[in-house]
């Protein structure tokens, strides 16, 4: 089974550091994306093995998204 990870992070340098670090360790990265809407769109296409979520995405809280 392929290891896939969705990265949802609105700070570009952090998102790219996570992406490169995970790819070097054999993960296939989905994203990164910076908004809940972008993450939702990706999840309609593919479900990752795991997800790394920034709690604060601009003015949106990812926890509010998880409850819906």
C-alpha positions as CSV (number, residue, x, y, z in Angstrom):
1,X,0.0,0.0,0.0
2,X,1.4,3.4,-1.0
3,X,1.9,5.9,1.8
4,X,0.0,9.1,0.9
5,X,-0.2,12.3,3.0
6,X,-2.4,15.4,2.5
7,X,-0.7,18.6,3.7
8,X,-3.0,21.5,4.6
9,X,-0.8,24.5,5.5
10,X,-1.2,28.2,4.6
11,X,2.4,29.2,5.2
12,X,4.3,28.3,2.0
13,X,7.8,27.8,3.5
14,X,6.4,25.4,6.1
15,X,4.3,23.5,3.6
16,X,7.2,23.0,1.2
17,X,9.6,21.9,4.1
18,X,7.0,19.3,5.1
19,X,6.5,18.2,1.5
20,X,10.2,17.7,0.8
21,X,10.9,16.0,4.1
22,X,8.0,13.5,3.6
23,X,8.9,12.8,0.0
24,X,12.5,12.0,1.1
25,X,11.0,9.5,3.5
26,X,9.0,7.7,0.8
27,X,5.6,9.4,1.2
28,X,3.6,10.6,-1.8
29,X,2.3,14.1,-1.0
30,X,-1.1,15.3,-1.9
31,X,-1.0,19.1,-2.0
32,X,0.1,21.0,-0.2
33,X,-2.9,23.3,-0.1
34,X,-3.6,26.4,1.9
35,X,-7.4,26.3,2.5
36,X,-10.2,24.1,3.7
37,X,-11.9,24.5,0.3
38,X,-8.8,23.3,-1.6
39,X,-8.4,20.3,0.8
40,X,-12.1,19.4,0.3
41,X,-11.6,19.4,-3.5
42,X,-8.6,17.1,-3.3
43,X,-10.4,14.7,-0.9
44,X,-13.2,14.3,-3.5
45,X,-10.6,12.8,-5.8
46,X,-8.4,10.8,-3.4
47,X,-8.3,9.8,0.2
48,X,-4.8,10.0,1.7
49,X,-3.4,7.5,4.3
50,X,-2.9,10.4,6.7
51,X,-3.2,14.2,6.8
52,X,-1.2,17.0,8.3
53,X,-3.4,19.9,9.1
54,X,-2.5,23.4,10.3
55,X,-5.0,24.3,12.9
56,X,-5.2,28.0,11.9
57,X,-5.7,28.5,8.2
58,X,-5.9,32.3,7.9
59,X,-9.2,33.2,9.5
60,X,-10.6,29.7,9.3
61,X,-10.1,26.9,11.9
62,X,-9.6,23.4,10.6
63,X,-11.4,22.1,13.7
64,X,-14.6,23.7,12.5
65,X,-14.2,22.0,9.2
66,X,-13.7,18.6,10.8
67,X,-16.9,18.9,12.8
68,X,-19.1,19.3,9.7
